[in-house]
Amino acid sequence: MMIVDARGLLCPEPVVKTQRAVKDGASELIVLVDAEAARENVTRFAVSRGYDVTLQQEGLNYTLTLKRA
């Protein structure tokens, strides 16, 4: 499983890093973000590409688990 650590990055970089992982063929990946806007944008992108997204929040950190539907 691939891990994309996008904490501390401003949009659109979290989505760009997630796009790269998807293009590399990842069927399951974990994306770490620390901003609500990044969480929303990565989720929107993943769903549009056919991934199911589960979310875990710990303080200000979000862990998004993306699995190809």
C-alpha positions as CSV (number, residue, x, y, z in Angstrom):
1,M,0.0,0.0,0.0
2,M,1.4,3.4,-1.0
3,I,1.5,6.3,1.5
4,V,1.2,9.9,0.3
5,D,2.3,12.3,3.0
6,A,0.9,15.7,2.1
7,R,0.9,17.2,5.5
8,G,2.1,20.8,5.6
9,L,1.4,21.3,1.9
10,L,-0.9,23.9,0.4
11,C,-3.5,23.1,-2.2
12,P,-3.3,22.0,-4.9
13,E,-0.2,20.0,-3.9
14,P,-2.0,17.3,-1.9
15,V,-4.2,16.5,-4.9
16,V,-1.2,16.6,-7.3
17,K,0.7,14.1,-5.1
18,T,-2.4,11.9,-5.0
19,Q,-2.8,12.1,-8.7
20,R,0.7,10.9,-9.2
21,A,0.1,7.9,-7.0
22,V,-3.1,7.1,-8.9
23,K,-1.2,7.4,-12.3
24,D,1.4,5.0,-10.9
25,G,-1.4,2.4,-10.6
26,A,-2.0,2.4,-6.9
27,S,-5.3,0.5,-6.2
28,E,-5.0,1.3,-2.5
29,L,-3.3,4.2,-0.8
30,I,-3.2,6.2,2.3
31,V,-3.1,10.0,2.1
32,L,-2.1,12.1,5.1
33,V,-3.2,15.7,5.2
34,D,-3.5,18.3,7.9
35,A,-6.0,20.8,6.4
36,E,-9.7,20.5,5.9
37,A,-9.5,22.0,2.4
38,A,-6.9,19.3,1.4
39,R,-9.1,16.6,2.9
40,E,-12.1,17.8,0.9
41,N,-10.2,18.2,-2.3
42,V,-8.4,14.8,-2.1
43,T,-11.7,13.1,-1.3
44,R,-13.4,14.8,-4.3
45,F,-10.6,13.8,-6.6
46,A,-10.5,10.2,-5.4
47,V,-14.2,9.7,-5.7
48,S,-14.1,11.1,-9.2
49,R,-11.5,8.5,-10.1
50,G,-13.6,5.6,-8.7
51,Y,-12.0,5.2,-5.3
52,D,-13.9,4.6,-2.0
53,V,-12.6,6.9,0.7
54,T,-12.6,6.3,4.4
55,L,-11.5,9.0,6.8
56,Q,-9.9,9.0,10.2
57,Q,-9.2,12.2,12.1
58,E,-6.8,12.6,14.9
59,G,-6.6,16.2,16.1
60,L,-5.8,18.3,13.0
61,N,-4.5,15.4,11.0
62,Y,-6.6,13.4,8.6
63,T,-5.8,9.9,7.3
64,L,-7.6,9.1,4.0
65,T,-7.7,5.5,2.9
66,L,-8.4,5.2,-0.8
67,K,-9.4,1.9,-2.3
68,R,-10.4,1.3,-5.9
69,A,-14.1,0.6,-6.0
